[in-house]
Amino acid sequence: MKISTKIETGANLAVIVLVALFAWTVVRGRTDVTAGPTQVSGPKVGLNLNQGALKDVNWSGNGRTLVLGLQTTCHFCTESGPFFQKLPSAASGNTKIIAVLPQSVEESKKYLQKLGVRVDEIRSAPLSDINVAGTPTLMLVDGKGLVKNVWVGKLPDEKQSEVLSAIAPKAPSRIAGL
């Protein structure tokens, strides 16, 4: 009888250890999952675009440039068409708009025409050349070719207003007392 009691106690301990290991594995796994999504890499403020697909852009001549990273197969790009149509009038010739798509220039031109979107220039290049991981991506670039602001994805109304304001001509500063 003593042996059967020892076997029963050993079996109970083994079950307890297995349950504890299982619980620890589940808790550890959930902690990893809820730690947050992995940050998608993409263009960052300060990125220098004086290389790769845009190395020959005359940044200083443009003053400010809005670079659109798009794809003809991106439904968010297509859905953002009405917003993109507003960009040229908001820029009022003050901000040059360049669209970069991985498709051919001709295919990209047809796509943008279908959306009713006007840009100053279309470039064909892999989006990874300009650090774009998700489309649409908008980058406001200064006269030195440095990214000053980035917007990614289909933008909500408040972000669209932010973009339109950022590319609008700046009112001349008024000197106090004049």
Secondary structure, DSSP 8 states (H G I E B T S, - for coil): -HHHHHHHHHHHHHHHHHHHHHHHHHHHHHHHHTT---------TT-B-SSGGGTT--HHHHSEEEEEE--TT-HHHHHTHHHHHHHHHHHTTSEEEEEEESS-HHHHHHHHHHHT---SEEEE--GGGGT--SSSEEEEE-TTSBEEEEEESS--HHHHHHHHHHHS-------TT-
